[in-house]
Amino acid sequence: MIRRILPPAILLFLSACATVAVPPPAPDPVTIRIAGINDFHGNLQPLKTPKQVRAPDGEVVTVPVGGAAWLASTIAAVRAQSPYSMVISAGDMIGASPLASAAFLDEPTIGVMNRIGVDFNALGNHEFDKGWHELKRIADGGCEKYTLRQPCAVEPDFAGADFPFLSANVVTDDGETLFAPYGLKTFGTGAGEVTVGVIGLPLRDVPNLVTPSGVVDLTFGDEADAINIYAQELASQGADAIVVAIHQGLYTEEPADADGCAAISGDLLGILTRLDPRIDLVISGHTHWSYVCDFSTIDPTRPFLVTSAGYGGSQVTDIALTIDPASGEVTGRSAHNMTVQSEGKAKDGSAFATSEKLERFAPDTGIAAYVAQYIAAVADVEKRPVGRVAGDGTITDDDEIETALGDMIADAQLAATREAGAQIAFMNNSGVRASLVPAVDGTVTFGDIYAVQPFGNTLVTRTMTGDQILALLEQQFEEGMKRQILAPSSGFAFAYDRSRAEGDRIVSATLDGDPVNPLKSYRVTMNSFLAAGGDGFKLFTEGTQTTTGGNDLDAMEAWIAAAPLRQLPAANRVSNLTPR
């Protein structure tokens, strides 16, 4: 056989023709780190009372928590785990705030969140406390005055939020959403680029939770319908992951921190079961509970996580979403709550104990300095003594539990409206925002009582029939109502049994020992929030012969000051007869 040797040029040509194109390697998965927060409520400083939280080993420990400087450091630790990160808030960032923020219309809270680097904030109900025009000012900046307080008192050039507020289900009378319904954020470049879409919205019951004038000309639509509409829109825009930040929440078996979906309940549950399966994560709030629930264990067709980080900046949810850029699919999800362990002192000056079982980060010095200027600006007002109190003024996370503090507030409101003929006063437990912890000698300050009642409601007295009062008491246990009881004033008592049929759960109701007469008229005092049907108590709106009184906080201060030592009442006005 004769071999022919080809010239080198021809060999090179044939070799090139035989080369097969090799596809580029698939891009690596991308992990997005998300710090989830909710219900900050302007808590610039650590919470006044320690909080029970669950340590990684399962033990429940009690530690000081919160404070903007410590929150910032905890969020920074979450972000440090990945070059790609976000901070998402599920509403009630502002409103119902301690004095250091509230006295300045929550401008310092926006300043803190700008410095932390929040990416998106869904509206909650408390964002509307001062009306939607003031809310727009807070978001956009400026010093136009919409309330009794003077804006821009510390920062004359208040510029508003550096991040978008989101309101997917809030529509103005011109048919547009009040704020943007969603936002997008893109990470990476080229083949490794991924985009996260965030839909934000409050609960549809906002009009029942704020003064009606604050939401005039606004319509609050169905939450699931709004989410699903914009999930479709985000998918069409190429979002690789879809996150929902919603100010509605769940309850679990215990509030300390639930890792799982055991015994979950609450209004959010019905929304979750209707969501587009393309949703990857739901960051929730409103109930002030802490949980991380893998919803696929309830509905395998909806494999998203549902999270909540408690109240007041006490926790941050550390969330990881892993995305395959090639398929545009989320391939991994994980989350856990990190406690914002900080520091604090009891009234006697002793430091609250911390726990080595929980991580602790040094406070952010820049944010601490920023907060300090607002604390200094409000110090004289906050420290003014208003009187002395004896007894247990603590509250719990469970608004169905009668507390001495709630009863005392009702007593104060009754006393303040006696001249209007008041015989009974009711206080909503959800409106009691903090425990009242006197100093060692019993002294309480204006800052102490402001933390308890930060809303500035007026007192309203109306004539109601006994039949209306009984129906009002039954309304506490209606399906769909917020889980709470009303705190009654001295002389009024009622008993209930939840095991009985709806509409027949009030076993007894008495005033000064006599049964409430359905045919008789009574003068009843409530705060202006309840008077407008707040918390769903529509029966309060049916009263007649309305008399408007003073401020609820002024009534509390006057009641405390009227006695050398105001004794908190025994919490024995409400009896739960439900079989256990």
C-alpha positions as CSV (number, residue, x, y, z in Angstrom):
1,M,0.0,0.0,0.0
2,I,1.3,3.4,-1.0
3,R,0.9,6.2,1.6
4,R,0.5,9.7,0.3
5,I,1.8,12.4,2.6
6,L,-0.4,15.5,2.4
7,P,1.1,19.0,2.6
8,P,1.0,20.6,6.1
9,A,-1.4,23.3,4.9
10,I,-4.0,20.8,3.8
11,L,-3.7,18.9,7.0
12,L,-4.3,22.1,9.0
13,F,-7.4,22.8,6.9
14,L,-8.8,19.3,7.4
15,S,-8.2,19.5,11.1
16,A,-10.1,22.8,11.4
17,C,-13.0,21.4,9.4
18,A,-13.3,18.4,11.8
19,T,-13.4,20.6,15.0
20,V,-16.8,20.5,16.8
21,A,-18.0,23.7,18.4
22,V,-18.1,23.3,22.3
23,P,-21.0,25.1,24.0
24,P,-20.0,27.5,26.7
25,P,-20.2,26.2,30.3
26,A,-23.6,26.7,32.1
27,P,-23.5,29.6,34.4
28,D,-23.2,28.9,38.1
29,P,-26.2,29.1,40.3
30,V,-26.7,32.5,41.9
31,T,-27.6,32.9,45.6
32,I,-29.5,36.1,46.6
33,R,-29.4,36.9,50.4
34,I,-32.5,38.7,51.6
35,A,-32.9,40.3,55.0
36,G,-36.6,40.3,55.8
37,I,-38.0,42.7,58.4
38,N,-41.5,43.7,59.4
39,D,-43.4,45.8,62.0
40,F,-40.4,48.0,62.9
41,H,-42.8,50.7,64.2
42,G,-40.1,53.4,64.6
43,N,-38.3,51.5,67.4
44,L,-35.0,53.4,67.1
45,Q,-33.9,52.3,70.6
46,P,-33.9,48.8,72.1
47,L,-37.3,47.6,73.3
48,K,-38.0,48.5,76.9
49,T,-38.6,45.0,78.0
50,P,-36.6,41.8,77.1
51,K,-38.1,39.4,74.7
52,Q,-38.4,35.6,74.7
53,V,-36.7,34.1,71.7
54,R,-35.7,30.6,70.6
55,A,-32.0,29.9,70.6
56,P,-30.5,27.6,67.9
57,D,-30.5,24.6,70.3
58,G,-34.2,25.1,70.9
59,E,-34.1,26.7,74.3
60,V,-36.2,29.7,74.8
61,V,-34.1,32.5,76.4
62,T,-35.1,36.1,77.4
63,V,-32.7,38.8,76.2
64,P,-32.7,42.5,75.4
65,V,-33.5,43.1,71.7
66,G,-33.9,45.7,69.0
67,G,-32.5,49.2,68.4
68,A,-31.7,50.6,65.0
69,A,-27.9,50.4,65.5
70,W,-28.0,46.7,66.3
71,L,-30.6,46.0,63.6
72,A,-28.2,47.6,61.1
73,S,-25.4,45.4,62.2
74,T,-27.5,42.2,62.0
75,I,-28.7,43.1,58.5
76,A,-25.1,43.7,57.5
77,A,-24.2,40.2,58.7
78,V,-26.9,38.8,56.5
79,R,-25.8,40.7,53.5
80,A,-22.1,39.8,54.0
81,Q,-22.9,36.1,53.2
82,S,-23.4,36.9,49.5
83,P,-22.3,39.5,47.0
84,Y,-25.9,39.8,46.0
85,S,-28.4,40.9,48.7
86,M,-31.6,42.8,49.4
87,V,-33.5,44.2,52.4
88,I,-37.2,43.9,52.2
89,S,-39.7,45.3,54.7
90,A,-43.3,43.9,55.0
91,G,-44.9,47.1,56.4
92,D,-45.6,49.0,59.6
93,M,-42.1,50.5,59.3
94,I,-43.6,53.7,60.7
95,G,-46.6,54.5,62.9
96,A,-47.4,53.5,66.5
97,S,-43.8,54.5,67.2
98,P,-42.0,55.4,70.4
99,L,-41.6,59.1,71.1
100,A,-38.1,59.6,69.7
101,S,-39.5,58.8,66.3
102,A,-43.1,59.7,66.6
103,A,-42.4,63.3,67.9
104,F,-40.7,63.9,64.6
105,L,-43.4,62.3,62.4
106,D,-41.2,59.2,61.9
107,E,-38.7,61.1,59.8
108,P,-35.8,59.5,61.8
109,T,-37.0,56.0,61.1
110,I,-36.9,56.8,57.3
111,G,-33.4,58.2,57.9
112,V,-32.3,55.0,59.6
113,M,-33.8,52.8,56.9
114,N,-32.0,54.8,54.2
115,R,-28.7,54.2,56.0
116,I,-29.4,50.5,56.4
117,G,-30.1,50.3,52.7
118,V,-33.7,49.0,52.5
119,D,-34.6,48.1,49.0
120,F,-38.5,47.9,49.2
121,N,-41.1,48.5,51.9
122,A,-44.6,47.2,51.5
123,L,-47.2,49.5,53.1
124,G,-48.9,48.3,56.3
125,N,-51.9,49.7,58.1
126,H,-49.9,52.0,60.4
127,E,-48.3,53.8,57.4
128,F,-51.8,55.3,57.0
129,D,-52.1,56.5,60.7
130,K,-51.6,60.2,59.8
131,G,-53.4,59.9,56.4
132,W,-52.2,59.1,52.9
133,H,-51.1,62.7,52.1
134,E,-48.7,62.7,55.1
135,L,-47.6,59.2,54.0
136,K,-46.7,60.5,50.5
137,R,-44.7,63.3,52.1
138,I,-42.8,60.8,54.2
139,A,-42.0,58.8,51.1
140,D,-41.2,61.7,48.8
141,G,-39.7,64.2,51.2
142,G,-40.5,67.8,51.9
143,C,-41.9,69.8,54.8
144,E,-45.5,70.4,54.0
145,K,-47.6,70.2,57.1
146,Y,-50.5,67.7,57.3
147,T,-50.6,67.1,61.0
148,L,-50.5,69.0,64.3
149,R,-46.8,68.3,64.5
150,Q,-44.2,70.4,62.7
151,P,-42.3,68.4,60.1
152,C,-38.5,68.8,59.4
153,A,-37.9,69.9,63.0
154,V,-34.5,68.3,63.2
155,E,-33.6,67.8,59.5
156,P,-34.8,70.9,57.6
157,D,-34.0,69.2,54.3
158,F,-35.8,66.0,54.9
159,A,-35.7,64.2,51.6
160,G,-37.9,61.2,52.1
161,A,-37.2,57.5,51.5
162,D,-34.4,56.3,49.2
163,F,-36.4,53.2,48.6
164,P,-39.8,52.6,47.0
165,F,-43.0,52.0,49.0
166,L,-45.2,49.4,47.4
167,S,-49.0,49.2,47.4
168,A,-50.2,46.7,44.8
169,N,-53.8,46.6,46.0
170,V,-54.3,50.3,47.0
171,V,-56.0,52.2,44.2
172,T,-56.7,56.0,44.1
173,D,-59.8,57.5,42.6
174,D,-58.0,58.0,39.3
175,G,-57.5,54.3,39.0
176,E,-53.8,54.2,39.7
177,T,-52.1,52.5,42.6
178,L,-51.1,54.9,45.4
179,F,-47.4,53.7,45.1
180,A,-45.8,51.3,42.6
181,P,-47.3,47.8,42.9
182,Y,-43.9,46.1,42.5
183,G,-40.2,46.6,41.9
184,L,-37.4,44.8,40.2
185,K,-33.7,44.3,41.1
186,T,-31.2,42.7,38.8
187,F,-27.9,40.9,39.9
188,G,-24.9,39.8,37.9
189,T,-24.2,40.2,34.3
190,G,-24.3,38.2,31.0
191,A,-25.3,34.6,31.2
192,G,-25.2,34.8,35.0
193,E,-27.7,37.7,35.3
194,V,-30.8,37.1,37.4
195,T,-33.7,39.4,38.3
196,V,-35.9,39.4,41.5
197,G,-39.4,40.9,41.4
198,V,-40.9,42.1,44.6
199,I,-44.7,42.7,45.0
200,G,-45.7,44.7,48.1
201,L,-49.1,45.4,49.6
202,P,-51.0,46.0,52.9
203,L,-53.9,44.0,54.1
204,R,-57.2,44.9,52.5
205,D,-58.7,45.7,56.0
206,V,-56.7,48.9,56.4
207,P,-59.9,51.1,56.3
208,N,-61.1,49.2,59.4
209,L,-57.8,49.8,61.2
210,V,-57.2,53.6,60.7
211,T,-59.2,56.7,61.0
212,P,-61.5,56.8,57.9
213,S,-60.4,60.3,56.8
214,G,-56.9,59.0,56.4
215,V,-57.8,56.7,53.5
216,V,-60.5,58.7,51.8
217,D,-60.5,58.3,48.0
218,L,-58.6,55.1,48.3
219,T,-59.8,51.5,47.5
220,F,-58.1,48.5,49.1
221,G,-58.5,45.5,46.9
222,D,-58.3,41.7,47.4
223,E,-54.7,40.8,48.3
224,A,-54.5,37.5,46.4
225,D,-56.0,39.0,43.2
226,A,-53.5,41.8,43.2
227,I,-50.6,39.5,43.8
228,N,-51.6,37.2,41.1
229,I,-52.1,40.0,38.5
230,Y,-48.6,41.4,39.2
231,A,-47.0,38.0,39.4
232,Q,-48.1,37.4,35.8
233,E,-46.7,40.8,34.8
234,L,-43.4,40.1,36.5
235,A,-43.1,36.7,34.9
236,S,-43.7,38.3,31.5
237,Q,-40.9,40.8,32.2
238,G,-38.5,37.9,32.9
239,A,-38.3,37.9,36.7
240,D,-36.4,34.8,37.8
241,A,-37.8,34.9,41.3
242,I,-41.0,36.5,42.6
243,V,-41.1,37.7,46.2
244,V,-44.3,39.0,48.0
245,A,-44.0,41.4,50.9
246,I,-47.5,41.5,52.5
247,H,-48.6,43.2,55.7
248,Q,-50.8,40.3,56.8
249,G,-49.8,37.4,58.9
250,L,-50.2,34.1,60.7
251,Y,-50.3,32.8,64.2
252,T,-48.5,29.7,65.3
253,E,-48.4,27.4,68.3
254,E,-46.1,29.8,70.2
255,P,-44.8,33.3,69.5
256,A,-41.2,32.8,70.5
257,D,-40.3,31.6,67.1
258,A,-41.8,28.7,65.1
259,D,-39.7,26.7,62.7
260,G,-42.4,25.0,60.6
261,C,-46.1,25.3,59.9
262,A,-47.5,23.5,62.9
263,A,-51.0,24.8,63.8
264,I,-50.8,27.9,61.7
265,S,-53.9,30.1,61.5
266,G,-54.7,33.7,60.7
267,D,-56.1,35.7,57.8
268,L,-53.0,35.3,55.7
269,L,-53.6,31.6,55.4
270,G,-56.6,32.0,53.1
271,I,-54.5,34.3,50.9
272,L,-51.6,31.9,50.6
273,T,-53.9,29.1,49.3
274,R,-54.9,31.3,46.4
275,L,-51.5,32.5,45.3
276,D,-49.9,31.9,41.9
277,P,-47.6,28.9,42.3
278,R,-44.8,30.9,40.7
279,I,-44.4,32.8,43.9
280,D,-41.1,31.9,45.6
281,L,-41.2,33.7,48.9
282,V,-43.7,35.5,51.1
283,I,-42.4,37.9,53.7
284,S,-45.3,38.8,56.1
285,G,-46.1,40.8,59.2
286,H,-48.9,42.4,61.1
287,T,-49.4,39.7,63.8
288,H,-46.0,40.4,65.4
289,W,-45.4,36.6,65.5
290,S,-42.1,35.0,64.5
291,Y,-42.1,32.0,62.1
292,V,-40.6,30.4,59.1
293,C,-43.0,28.1,57.3
294,D,-42.3,26.0,54.2
295,F,-45.8,26.2,52.7
296,S,-45.1,23.2,50.4
297,T,-45.7,21.0,53.5
298,I,-49.3,22.3,53.4
299,D,-49.8,22.6,49.7
300,P,-47.1,20.9,47.5
301,T,-48.2,23.0,44.5
302,R,-47.1,26.2,46.2
303,P,-43.5,25.6,47.3
304,F,-42.8,29.0,48.8
305,L,-41.5,30.0,52.2
306,V,-43.6,32.2,54.5
307,T,-41.6,34.3,57.0
308,S,-42.1,36.9,59.8
309,A,-39.6,38.5,62.1
310,G,-41.7,39.5,65.1
311,Y,-41.9,43.1,66.2
312,G,-39.9,46.3,66.6
313,G,-36.6,45.2,65.0
314,S,-36.2,42.4,67.4
315,Q,-35.4,39.9,64.7
316,V,-34.2,39.7,61.1
317,T,-35.1,36.8,58.8
318,D,-32.0,35.6,57.0
319,I,-33.3,34.2,53.7
320,A,-31.4,32.6,50.8
321,L,-32.9,32.1,47.3
322,T,-30.7,30.1,44.9
323,I,-31.5,30.8,41.2
324,D,-30.4,28.9,38.1
325,P,-29.7,31.6,35.5
326,A,-30.0,29.2,32.6
327,S,-33.6,28.0,33.5
328,G,-34.7,31.1,35.4
329,E,-35.9,28.9,38.2
330,V,-35.4,29.1,41.9
331,T,-33.7,25.8,42.9
332,G,-33.2,26.4,46.6
333,R,-34.9,28.2,49.5
334,S,-33.9,28.5,53.1
335,A,-34.6,30.9,56.0
336,H,-34.2,31.3,59.7
337,N,-34.8,34.2,62.1
338,M,-31.8,35.9,63.7
339,T,-32.4,37.7,67.0
340,V,-31.2,41.3,67.2
341,Q,-29.6,40.9,70.6
342,S,-28.8,44.3,71.9
343,E,-28.5,45.8,75.4
344,G,-30.8,47.6,77.9
345,K,-31.3,48.4,81.5
346,A,-34.1,47.9,83.9
347,K,-35.6,50.8,85.8
348,D,-33.2,50.1,88.7
349,G,-30.2,50.6,86.4
350,S,-29.2,47.0,86.2
351,A,-28.3,45.6,82.8
352,F,-30.6,43.1,81.2
353,A,-28.9,39.7,80.8
354,T,-27.8,38.6,77.4
355,S,-27.3,35.0,76.1
356,E,-24.2,33.4,74.7
357,K,-26.5,31.1,72.7
358,L,-27.4,33.9,70.4
359,E,-25.2,35.9,68.1
360,R,-24.5,39.4,69.1
361,F,-23.2,42.2,66.8
362,A,-21.7,45.5,67.8
363,P,-24.0,48.4,67.1
364,D,-23.5,50.4,63.9
365,T,-21.7,53.6,65.2
366,G,-23.0,55.8,62.4
367,I,-26.6,54.9,62.9
368,A,-26.2,55.1,66.7
369,A,-24.9,58.7,66.2
370,Y,-27.8,59.6,63.9
371,V,-30.4,58.2,66.4
372,A,-28.7,60.0,69.3
373,Q,-29.5,63.4,67.9
374,Y,-33.2,62.6,67.9
375,I,-33.1,61.1,71.4
376,A,-31.4,64.3,72.6
377,A,-34.1,66.4,70.8
378,V,-36.9,64.7,72.7
379,A,-35.2,64.0,76.0
380,D,-36.8,66.8,78.1
381,V,-40.3,65.8,77.0
382,E,-39.7,62.1,77.4
383,K,-38.3,62.3,80.9
384,R,-40.9,64.5,82.5
385,P,-42.5,62.6,85.4
386,V,-46.3,62.2,85.3
387,G,-47.0,60.4,88.5
388,R,-46.4,57.1,90.4
389,V,-47.9,53.7,89.7
390,A,-48.0,50.4,91.6
391,G,-48.8,47.0,90.2
392,D,-48.1,44.8,87.2
393,G,-48.3,46.9,84.0
394,T,-46.9,44.3,81.6
395,I,-48.7,43.1,78.5
396,T,-48.3,40.0,76.4
397,D,-48.4,39.3,72.6
398,D,-51.8,37.7,73.1
399,D,-54.5,40.4,72.9
400,E,-57.1,37.9,74.2
401,I,-55.6,38.1,77.6
402,E,-57.1,40.7,80.0
403,T,-54.4,43.0,81.5
404,A,-54.4,45.4,84.4
405,L,-52.9,48.0,82.1
406,G,-55.7,47.8,79.5
407,D,-58.3,48.0,82.3
408,M,-56.6,51.0,83.8
409,I,-56.7,52.8,80.5
410,A,-60.4,52.1,80.3
411,D,-60.8,53.5,83.8
412,A,-58.9,56.6,82.8
413,Q,-61.1,57.2,79.8
414,L,-64.2,56.7,81.9
415,A,-63.0,59.2,84.4
416,A,-62.2,61.7,81.7
417,T,-65.7,61.5,80.2
418,R,-67.9,61.4,83.3
419,E,-69.1,64.9,82.5
420,A,-70.3,63.6,79.1
421,G,-72.4,61.1,81.1
422,A,-70.1,58.1,80.5
423,Q,-71.0,54.9,82.4
424,I,-68.8,52.4,80.6
425,A,-65.5,52.7,78.7
426,F,-63.9,50.1,76.4
427,M,-60.3,49.9,75.3
428,N,-59.0,47.7,72.5
429,N,-56.1,45.6,73.7
430,S,-54.3,46.0,70.3
431,G,-54.1,49.7,71.0
432,V,-52.0,49.1,74.2
433,R,-48.6,49.2,72.5
434,A,-46.1,48.6,75.3
435,S,-45.9,47.5,78.9
436,L,-45.8,50.2,81.6
437,V,-42.8,49.6,83.8
438,P,-42.4,52.1,86.7
439,A,-39.1,53.0,88.2
440,V,-38.2,51.5,91.6
441,D,-40.1,54.3,93.4
442,G,-43.1,53.9,91.1
443,T,-42.4,56.9,89.0
444,V,-43.6,56.8,85.3
445,T,-42.6,59.4,82.8
446,F,-44.4,60.9,79.8
447,G,-42.1,58.8,77.6
448,D,-43.4,55.7,79.4
449,I,-47.0,56.4,78.9
450,Y,-46.5,57.6,75.4
451,A,-45.0,54.2,74.5
452,V,-48.2,52.6,75.9
453,Q,-50.6,54.9,73.8
454,P,-48.8,56.5,70.9
455,F,-51.7,57.2,68.6
456,G,-53.1,60.5,69.8
457,N,-56.7,59.4,69.6
458,T,-59.5,61.5,70.9
459,L,-62.2,60.2,73.3
460,V,-65.7,59.7,72.0
461,T,-68.8,59.1,74.2
462,R,-72.0,57.7,72.6
463,T,-75.4,56.5,73.7
464,M,-75.9,52.8,73.0
465,T,-78.7,50.4,73.9
466,G,-78.0,47.4,76.0
467,D,-78.8,45.3,73.0
468,Q,-76.1,47.1,71.0
469,I,-73.6,46.6,73.8
470,L,-74.3,42.9,73.9
471,A,-74.0,42.6,70.2
472,L,-70.7,44.5,70.4
473,L,-69.3,42.0,72.9
474,E,-70.4,39.2,70.6
475,Q,-68.5,40.9,67.8
476,Q,-65.2,40.1,69.6
477,F,-65.6,36.5,68.6
478,E,-66.9,36.8,65.0
479,E,-65.1,34.9,62.3
480,G,-62.6,37.1,60.6
481,M,-62.2,39.5,63.6
482,K,-58.8,40.3,65.0
483,R,-58.1,38.0,68.0
484,Q,-58.6,40.3,70.9
485,I,-61.0,41.2,73.7
486,L,-62.0,44.6,74.8
487,A,-60.7,45.9,78.2
488,P,-63.7,47.2,80.2
489,S,-63.8,50.0,82.8
490,S,-64.4,49.5,86.5
491,G,-67.9,48.3,87.3
492,F,-68.4,46.5,84.0
493,A,-67.7,42.7,83.7
494,F,-68.5,40.1,81.1
495,A,-67.9,36.3,80.7
496,Y,-67.6,34.4,77.4
497,D,-67.4,30.8,76.2
498,R,-65.9,30.3,72.7
499,S,-67.2,26.8,72.5
500,R,-70.7,28.1,72.1
501,A,-72.3,29.0,68.7
502,E,-71.3,32.3,67.1
503,G,-73.6,35.0,68.3
504,D,-74.2,33.2,71.6
505,R,-70.7,33.4,73.2
506,I,-71.4,36.1,75.8
507,V,-72.5,34.2,78.9
508,S,-73.1,37.3,81.0
509,A,-72.5,41.1,81.0
510,T,-73.1,43.3,84.0
511,L,-72.7,46.9,85.1
512,D,-72.3,47.5,88.8
513,G,-73.5,43.9,89.4
514,D,-76.7,44.3,87.4
515,P,-77.2,42.5,84.1
516,V,-77.0,44.7,81.0
517,N,-80.6,45.5,80.1
518,P,-81.1,45.1,76.3
519,L,-83.9,47.8,76.3
520,K,-82.0,50.4,78.4
521,S,-79.6,53.1,77.1
522,Y,-76.1,53.5,78.4
523,R,-73.4,56.1,77.7
524,V,-70.3,54.4,76.4
525,T,-66.8,55.9,75.9
526,M,-64.3,54.7,73.3
527,N,-61.3,56.1,71.5
528,S,-61.8,57.7,68.1
529,F,-60.3,54.7,66.3
530,L,-62.9,52.4,67.7
531,A,-65.6,55.1,67.2
532,A,-64.9,54.9,63.5
533,G,-65.3,51.1,63.5
534,G,-61.6,50.3,64.0
535,D,-60.4,46.7,64.4
536,G,-63.8,45.7,62.8
537,F,-65.9,46.8,65.7
538,K,-68.7,48.3,63.5
539,L,-71.2,48.3,66.4
540,F,-69.3,51.3,67.9
541,T,-70.4,53.4,65.0
542,E,-74.1,52.8,65.7
543,G,-74.2,54.9,68.9
544,T,-76.0,58.2,69.0
545,Q,-75.7,61.6,70.8
546,T,-72.0,61.7,70.2
547,T,-69.8,63.8,72.5
548,T,-66.1,64.3,71.6
549,G,-63.7,64.7,74.4
550,G,-59.9,65.2,74.9
551,N,-56.9,63.2,74.0
552,D,-56.5,59.6,75.2
553,L,-53.0,60.1,76.4
554,D,-54.0,63.2,78.4
555,A,-56.7,61.2,80.0
556,M,-54.2,58.5,81.1
557,E,-51.8,61.1,82.4
558,A,-54.6,62.9,84.4
559,W,-55.7,59.6,85.9
560,I,-52.2,58.7,87.1
561,A,-51.6,62.2,88.5
562,A,-54.9,62.2,90.4
563,A,-53.6,59.8,93.0
564,P,-50.3,59.9,95.0
565,L,-49.8,56.3,94.0
566,R,-52.1,55.0,91.3
567,Q,-52.7,51.3,91.9
568,L,-53.2,49.2,88.7
569,P,-56.6,47.3,89.0
570,A,-56.9,43.6,89.4
571,A,-57.5,42.0,86.0
572,N,-60.7,40.3,87.0
573,R,-63.4,41.9,84.7
574,V,-63.3,39.4,81.9
575,S,-64.0,35.7,82.5
576,N,-63.1,33.1,79.9
577,L,-65.4,30.1,80.5
578,T,-64.3,28.2,77.4
579,P,-63.8,24.5,78.4
580,R,-60.1,23.6,78.3
